[in-house]
Amino acid sequence: MSRARPPPLVTGISPKEGAAWTKVTIRGENLGTGPADLIGLSICGHNCLLTAEWMSASKIVCRVGPAKDDKGEIIVNTKSGGLGTSTVSFKLIRPERIGILDQSAVWVDEMNYYDMRTDRNKGISPLSLRPSNPLGIELDKGKIPQTDMEVTFPGMSGDFTSENFSATWYLIENHSGSSFEQLKFAAINLKKQATKKNEGSLAYVKGGLSTFFEAQDALAAIHQRVESDGTERVEESMTQRLENILNRASDTADTLFQEVLGRKDKADSTRNALNVLQRFKFLFNLPLNIERNIQKGDYDVVINDYEKAKSLFGNTEVPVFKKVYAEVETRIEALRSLLLDKLLQTPSTLHDQKRYIRYLSDLHAPGDPAWQCIYAQHKWILQLMQNCREEFISGQRVGVGALDLEGDSRPAALGRLGHTASLKRGGSLRTPRPSTWRFETPQQVQFVEKLSDVVIGQLPNFWKLWISYVNGSLFSETGEKSGHVEKSKKNARQRQNDFKKMIEEMTHRLVKLIRGALLPTTLPRPELSLYGGWENKTELTGAWLTQIIHTVRACHESLSALEIPNDLLQVIQDLLLELRVHCLMVTLLHTTEDVKRLAEKEDWVVDNEGITSLPSQFEQCLVQMLQSLKEPLEVKPGEINVLQLEQVQDQATELSMSIMKEFINCLEQLSTKTDNADSSHDISVDLSSPDRFPGSQEGFSPTPEQRLLIILSNCQYLERRTFLNLADHFEKHGLTGTEKITQVSVRTVRQLDRSLFETYIERRADPIAGSLEPGIYAGYFDWRDCQTPAGVRNYLKEALVNIITVHAEVFTVSKDLVPRVLSKIVESVADEMCRLMQCVSSFSKNGALQARLELCALRDAIAAYLNSESKSSFKLALDALPQLHSGTDKKLLEELLNKFKSSMQLQLTCFQPSCVQPVKR
């Protein structure tokens, strides 16, 4: 029996601390009698027997395993001594995970590359073996959306392995809630890590010094054995046998594990491919996502994805990535073409145009999409304007109701104007029209309103698009704001003249189209075929021209509100000036025609002043004309007063005088109009009838003499009232030449008045005067042989009755005409009596008394209407008679005169002054 040995005792270990798999040397007493005697060895509770190498009873070499405890004893167990004790301990250091690019003095097990954070044995790329928390402080994930971060930091990343790493992004994303003290501690950790890396190879050598020593010992032992063997590369030498053994071991291992290793390699490659697909799934899915988003119209998403892909893979050298990125570029090029087509498509809103321009700019489309859009819009607006003309010229447009009772179908511009009152005024003096004339808008008016709607509807957006192009606001929502803005401003400066020509072309086209419809004579002959063709359309009245002026003014005001330079709109101002002049002339000409037709409206019904409705209608016609000219003659900002143009003044004055003359001519025509009336009746028959002036009877037609009196009364009213009122209206509305118009009008009406008055006196005075001589000598009366006078003879009474009849006829029409007419009648009668008395060769006593009686009776009866010529005639007649020397004759003369006045008192009352007004018929 062998006697028992003392238990093992560990008295020392070198090194005393280290990481797992560190090689240590254990020293002590009774550590075993040999390798077979050593049956157990644990360090910090981990069994290290597998790696133990027994050197002697006082020395054992082994490697420390990954024990659970950080510090523990070294326990040796032998067959001969049993379980031992230890007086020293070993400290296990747990190092950080060693990266694929970190230096290491020991072998790193590949098992550690598997992601142990999940329950799945899923391999991860070695590139992902990065410190999850490089700052060494607690993570505090923020809640800011990823899309907001991408917008805030365009082209950057919060991944610190990325080339475009943004520290600000990383801090906001992972440490948004960390305190300043924590961030200071994180900065200290970063400095420590940097210092550790700077130690470089020295730290590496220190950490693996024992490994280097072991490698050196092994190489020295091999070298010594080779030298002792004495041969190198000799058959059957130790090294050759060792090489053969190793080769056979390798072949055997390959044979055993070839299939397993092949499957492993295939699985690794599949795993790596899946990892690549998973990691770069954004790029691989991008072509399909682009197609889907284009179909949905999410162009913003497409552009953002494209920018992201371009920043990540635009310069890649990986063939797979190149191929996929090329497909992305193909889809983007198709999107550029699609957006350009949508941009140039008409009609489109300003919002859509700006949106498509921004999209194309973000996609870096070639050329200048904004200018292409402006050019396309310019051509489209011009075509719209031309199509508007073709639509009306070809007859495709029918009369659109201006006042449709069923529903307002007016054009937009007409609806804004509302000139119903003007239209009614303009048509109130026309010849009878169809009952629907108010509801028919002339083609030219519809055309101008439609054309104005086209310009007002399209040109403002066109101008705003240019302004956005000039100030760069088209690109205000893009990523590269400053670059696009500067480029836009530069291009706009280069194309200012081109755009100015576009605006000029559109305004000139507008003006020429309107001129072709309204003022064709102002266009050159070659342009008539393009802009004319309205010859067969309705001639416009002043009221419709006023509506057109209103429409064109509204168009000009809308364009001026856009702050378009005035020099570009001057051509519209020139058109407005010509339209206003044209409207003035047309209105005056049409008023002339209206005045010509006033004769048809004379009803011969006089009022208490002896005036018919004709002067009032004439005045109303001109007042309505002036009211209809109020808007055309109104001077808007930037316009000139058309009445200040000398040529316009002269033409307007001439036409105004022509209107006055036409009305006076109308009166003259009425004075000669007979209406088939028999004008050869005896005066006593015409005027003595109780129904001589039945003005209220239906179908009444006055006699020619009555016509003359009525028109004379109207002429006096014109001179006294109408012309003065019209002069006030002309001055109130700003028409010049009023004094000249009034003078010519008064002169002309006076000429007519004299002519008509002479005609009437001739018709009424001649029969009365002509009846005197036959009456005096009726019954073979002889002044030289006659009886004593018994009274005034009947011829004189008949003459007075005829004068009374004239008085009644004139008084019935106008009391104011009575003195003028009767004075002239009396003058004619007095002149005839003077002539008859002077023709008598001699008078007997009774003849002289009879003659004096009749002369005095006649003179006294009509004394109220004696003028100087009449008085002179009576004086000459009386002077031609022998004087009365006998008192008896004088007394007889006085008695006979009184008897005459008494017997004819009723008849002679009409010759006395009276305030009785004529009765209105």
PyMOL commands that set and color helices and strands:
alter all, ss='L'
color gray80, all
select helices_A, chain A and resi 35-37+49-51+110-113+126-128+146-152+167-174+180-199+201-207+209-229+238-279+281-296+299-313+319-344+350-362+369-393+412-417+420-427+437-439+443-471+473-475+481-494+496-518+520-522+525-531+542-561+566-601+614-628+630-633+642-644+646-672+683-688+704-732+738-770+772-776+794-813+817-839+845-861+863-865+868-879+887-903+905-911
alter helices_A, ss='H'
color red, helices_A
select strands_A, chain A and resi 9-14+17-19+23-29+38-43+46-47+53-56+59-63+71-78+82-83+85-86+89-93
alter strands_A, ss='S'
color yellow, strands_A
deselect
rebuild
show_as cartoon
